[in-house]
Amino acid sequence: FVLRTVAQSNYDFQTILQMGLEYSHQMKAGQADSIIRALEVKKAKLNYTPEISVSGQTMLLNQPDIRLMGQPATMAAPKNASLVMGSVGLPVFTGFQLKNNLALSKELELAEAENRVADSTMVTMQMIDAYLALYKAQQAKLLIDDNMKVAEKRVSDFEKLSANDIITENDLLKARIQVSRLRSNQVEIEAQNELAAYQLCLLTGIPEGTSIQVDESIFDQVPAIITQDEFESILMNRNDYKALEHQAKASEYIVKMQRANYYPHISLSGMYVSAYVPNTLTINNMVNAGVMVKYDLSALYKNGTSVEVKKNELLRVNEQLEQLSDKIKLETRKTFLDYQTAVSQEVLHEEIVAQSEENYREVSKKFDNQLATTTDLLEAETQSLQAKIDLKIAEANKFQTYCNYLKNSGNLNQLKSIK
């Protein structure tokens, strides 16, 4: 399968990121989770409202054989009966269960909101990685294509020189081998280029086959030096950390809800009854109201185990919070050092490019004066090409490590300032 470009469009960096967030299936699934959490809060609030039920029955009756002391009983034999009942219940005290359930639902809603932001950060980094993969492939392709033109012209020149016995057949063969190697590289890099473009189209919803030209001006916005924030502020910027904090608070409310079984539950209740059995019984508008108290005494010795289970679940979440804290600190420190390394690497690759170009010029002069061999010339050209490709990769890596640092320190939203 080979993807062929059928259209070309220019999308700036911010547009690509926005399209990726809007098209992401992960983000859409997360939106459904957010709606569910909001509905759970609404459901918890509705628990404070009265429970109201109404029921009605109408029944067909047979004529049973009823005897008292062995003698037939004389009584009415109705053929039908009807009954209407209504009840109202309002919780007054549930061991603070309703209050804690509402607080639990709110904490889970807040945790879900933080998770959505964390998801957007992950999706954004996926887009950045795909964007930079396409950039690296495009730049390598451009450089190889340029070198191919030079190599093909050299073969043409060498063929004329060989025909006039100015150079050996072996020198011509070496030039042709160089062209074949470049063509092999072209095939490989073309596949990488099309795969990177295909991935970016899948992530953004851009029609497959669209040719996307990467804008390398985004690299100019990256600062030459960055400073590492304090760990405390880093944790407060990380949405996944804040989401787990809300989950820890939610676990505290779960423990309190379990303890509610130690308390009696009190509620107000009311009932309405209306019944009619022909020639036997008539009840009109019977209403009663009262207070219902329920106390599960077995909870005094059974509920303790359940409370301990919930307390240990809370302990586990708190330990996960500490574990995540250490992981964030390590990730941030690592990407901070990675960025410093990438900055140094870019400077070194700039020097290598300058040196390799100068070396190629010197070898070319020597070759023209028959002081260098064809092998020397082709080797110098290959070194120059590889140095240029490495520099482009180093530029992209510096931007990538900068974005990784922003992600791990909870500041990836700073990319919004990049135009």
C-alpha positions, 0 to 999 in steps of 0.5 A, a space after each residue: 500500500 502506498 499513499 499518494 498525495 492528492 491535495 496540498 494545504 498549508 496548516 499552521 502549527 496552532 491549527 494542527 493542534 486545534 484540529 487534533 484536539 477537536 477530532 481526537 476520539 480520546 477527547 470525545 470519549 472523555 467528554 462523555 465521561 464528564 457528562 456522566 460525572 455531572 449527572 452523578 452530581 445532579 443525582 446526588 442532589 436529588 437524593 435530598 428530595 422526597 420519595 413519592 409513590 402512588 399505586 392502584 389496584 383493581 381485583 376480581 374476587 372469587 366466592 370462597 367457601 369460608 366456614 367458622 367452627 365447621 359451619 358455613 359463614 354468612 358474609 358478603 361475597 363481593 366480586 371485585 375490590 379496588 385499592 389506591 395507595 400513596 406514600 411520601 418519604 423524606 430523609 431527615 438524618 442518614 448518618 451524613 450519608 447524603 451530604 458525603 455522597 454529594 461531596 463525593 460526586 463533586 470531587 469525582 466531577 472535579 477529578 474528571 475535569 482535570 483528567 480531561 485537561 490531562 488528556 488534552 495535554 497527551 493528545 497535544 504531545 501526540 500531535 507535536 510528535 507526529 508533526 515533528 516526525 513529518 518535518 524530519 522526513 520532509 527535510 531529509 527528503 529535500 536534502 537527499 533530492 538536492 544531493 541526488 541532482 548533484 550526484 546525477 550530474 556527476 555521473 553525466 560528467 564522469 561518463 564524458 570524462 571516462 569516454 575521453 579516458 580522463 578518468 578510470 572506469 572504476 571512478 565512474 562506477 563509484 559515482 554510479 554507486 553513489 546515485 544508487 545509494 541515494 535512490 535507495 535512501 529516497 525510497 526509504 525516506 519517501 515511505 517515512 514521509 508518506 507514513 508521517 503525513 498519513 499519521 497526521 491526517 488520521 490524528 487531525 481528520 484532514 483528508 487522507 492524501 493531503 500534503 502538509 508542509 511543516 512550518 519550521 518557523 515554530 523553532 524560532 520561538 523556543 528560548 535558548 535557555 529555560 529555568 526549572 520551576 520549583 517542584 511544588 509549583 510543578 505539581 500544582 500545574 500537573 492536571 493528572 496530579 490534581 485529578 488524583 488529589 480529587 480522587 483522594 478526597 473522594 476516597 475520604 468521603 467514601 470512608 465517611 459514607 461507610 461510617 454512616 451505617 453506625 448511625 440510626 437513619 431517621 425519615 419522615 413518612 406519610 401514607 394515603 389509603 383509599 379502598 372499596 370492597 362492595 358490600 364489605 369495606 369502604 375506606 375514604 381518604 385515610 391519611 397517616 404521618 409519622 417519623 420512621 427510625 431505622 437502626 441496624 444494630 448488626 452494623 456495630 460489629 459488622 461494619 468495622 471491616 467495611 470501614 477498614 477496607 475503605 480506609 485502606 483504599 484511601 491509604 492506597 490512593 494517597 500512596 499513589 499520589 506520593 508515587 505520582 509526585 516522585 514520577 513527575 519530579 523525575 520526568 521534569 528533571 529528565 526533560 530539563 536535562 534533555 533540553 539542555 543537551 538538545 541545545 548543546 547538540 544543535 550547536 555542535 551539529 551547526 559546527 559539524 555542518 560548517 566543517 563538513 561543507 568546508 571539508 567538501 569544498 577542499 576535497 572538491 578542489 583537490 579532486 579537480 587538481 587530481 590531488 584527491 581520489 573519487 572515493 575521497 570526494 564521495 565520502 566528503 559529500 556523504 558526510 556533508 549530507 549526513 551532517 545537514 540531515 542531523 542538524 535538521 533532526 537536532 532542531 526538531 529534537 530541541 523543540 520536541 524536548 522543550 515541549 516535553 519539558 513544558 508537558 512534564 512541568 504542567 506548562 504545555 499551554 504556553 505553546 499557545 503563545 507560539 504563532 
